[in-house]
Amino acid sequence: MKPAMNSVVKIKKQRDWKRWTIHLFPIPALIIYGLFIVYPLFAALTYSFFDWKGIVRGEFVGLKNFRDLFTLEPFSGLFWNAFGHNILYFVLQMIFQNGLAFILAYIIYKKVKGSEFLKIAYFLPRLLSVIVVGFLWKLILNPNYGALNVILEKLGLEQLQKAWLGDPDTALISIILVNCWYGIGFGVLIFLAGLQSIPKELFEAGKLDGADGFSMIRKIVLPLMVPSFMIMTVLTFIQSFEAFELVYAMQGSQGEPYHSTDTLAVYFYRLAFGGSAGGSTTAVGLGSALAVVLFLFISFFTALYLRYMQKKQVDM
Amino acid sequence: MRAFTLVGFLAFILVLSACSSESGGNGGDSEASEDSVTLTIGSWRTEDKASYQKVIDKFNEENPDINIEFKPSKNTEYNTILNTSLQSGEGPDILHLRPYAPGIELADAGYLEPLDGLEGLDQYPEETLAASKGSDDKQYGVPLNISTTQMFYNKQIFEDLGLEEPQTWEEFMTLNETLMDEGITPISLGTKEGWLLSLSHGIFGPAHYGGNEFVEKITAGESDFTSEEFQSSIEAMDELKQFFPENYEGLGMEDIRTMFFTGDVAMFPLGSWEIEVLREMNPELELGFFPMPSAVGKDPTITTWVDGSYAINANSEHKDAAKKFLQFMTTEEFGTMFTEEFKMISAIPGIESEDQLVNDLGKAVEEQSTPYMMLVHFSGGNPSTKATIETELQGMYLGERTPEEVANAVQESAKSWYEPLQ
């Protein structure tokens, strides 16, 4: 009796110890998270309440930086200009990146010839660094020797030739489409995983009920793909409103030409760090205020959307 | 989660740089000799590392106790790295100071040590010293080099067509026409990168607003950017676009440089720092330059500014040693070495260069220089007036702005911070 009791206690103790140690494992991650994410977040928030003389913190000015950002020209004009570009970024990515990704995923799912190869091929751009992607496309889009204009010329379509990245009408759209090209593989993966998780029986049941290809997609595939769409929408939303790397790689920090490729993040970079050109002045307070606004905006809409979709999912 | 990272970018870099930067002061403690110290130099000239080592070796011949490490960071990131490390009380002992407003900003913030009484400072002309003089009228930097912008040209093309360096603006325009007639693009300039536009306005502008006289007037508040002189300089910029390469709105720095050194385009309005690059890219290129001829009956002009000074970090633990090195940077010995090694014009007056082109440029600077007005006087404000003219000119080349609107926007920007214009 006694020895048995002992071992039970021992096992229980071991269990308690194990349970306790579990709590230790997140500590390194929490430290890193706190140091590099939570701390800077609050630092930016405090920065935004002060007046800055160059890189020196001046007086406390409360919400003045926020007010200036929204009411003082040229800052407010540039803010809304960049904001509009972010919206366009989001819309075009939803259509071209995610829409196309879904179609491609469905084709692969239907096991067309070479679908294994396609799966890898679509993901390939993602393996390159964004900077490399930007550089590569900058070469392709070069107006005088870039591949795109050369191909257009060979096809006899000279009238379509353009200074793609130098023309405000095409610069931003070109960058967004490159971003779609870069991101499509990720979308394909997410959608394919979603498709593969649909139980086969449902299709069989649908067939028995006389559903054809199209109504099968509409009635069975799409509703069951809601979680995948949800993930892609949220990720695309966040990514669109943070768009920076590719714009910076292809156009620098001035949102050139003529602010036609400015996004909020590029504008933030320019305000806070003074842009990429050697000597330019900084506006740390305004930059921080913009960063805070951007953070609040993204978190608010992401939370709102997730909550709405979760509810919807429960309803279904 | 990624939403957080953007917001935290600012402080993130601050933390990073605080972690990774070795304070120059501590490095010396482990040295064998008690007197020996180690200084670090921060700069954006990564490409000059080998040349600086030669300069340091030379300095060490007389000062063996002072070890110096030249630690440059990437051009476009230098300001960020420097600013954040200065804010956290660190940074290099000696630092390469951006000229004019951005550098003076650091001095005014108290991050730099005044160079009171440093021997050799008195040899520089007042306008050279102004590049690193604080608002308190103290000198914070030893000027290193003079940069110039002017029209480079391909001597071979000029020779083949029997063309000569123009002496008046009219001759310059005729020259452009002739080149066009011969099927050669005259001016290698693109408008995709804004900084090229303020830079080329620095070259073409003085020919129309009339050089130094106008600069004196506008900095005294006696004229402004809506004046006829200034507007005509913007109109001239607009007029020149017929001589730019095809698709110029999509061309950046590397494109226009390539077009020039491969001989596709006859002229290249750019800066003295391109000389080395051009020669490296095409050693066969016969490179010439001419000062921009005036449209209003003045002398032709070479546009100049101080392109960097060396200053001492106020937080450095080895200010005396750092001063010794800065002192060395004012000597003729250093100036000569600098000119030869870096193929640039030394800020020290009267230094000769063995390189014919650099030497000629240096001479032209002493006789015909006009300041790069946007950089020297109007790089303040936010966005700076210099940045404003860049964007506005870009707008003009894209057909969204008239020259008059450009001039008005520049005036608005300058008025918002430049006291004499208020």
Interface residues (C-beta under 8 A of the other chain):
Chain A: L35 F36 I37 V38 Y39 P40 L41 A43 A44 Y47 K53 G54 I55 V56 P74 L141 N142 P143 N144 Q161 K162 A163 W164 L165 G166 D167 P168 I238 Q239 F241 E242 F244 G252 Q254 E256 P257 Y258 H259 A265 F268 Y269 R270 L271 A272 F273 G274 G275 S276 A277 G278 G279 S280 T281 T282 A283 V284 L286 G287 S288 A291 V292 L294 F295 I298 S299 T302
Chain B: M1 R2 A3 F4 T5 L6 V7 G8 F9 L10 A11 F12 L14 V15 W44 N75 T76 N79 T80 N83 L86 Q87 R98 P99 Y100 A101 P102 G103 E105 L106 D108 A109 G110 G190 T191 K192 E193 G194 W195 P245 E246 N247 Y248 E249 G250 L251 D255 M259 L375 S379 G380 G381 N382 P383 S384 K386 A387 E390 T391 Q394 G395 L398 E400
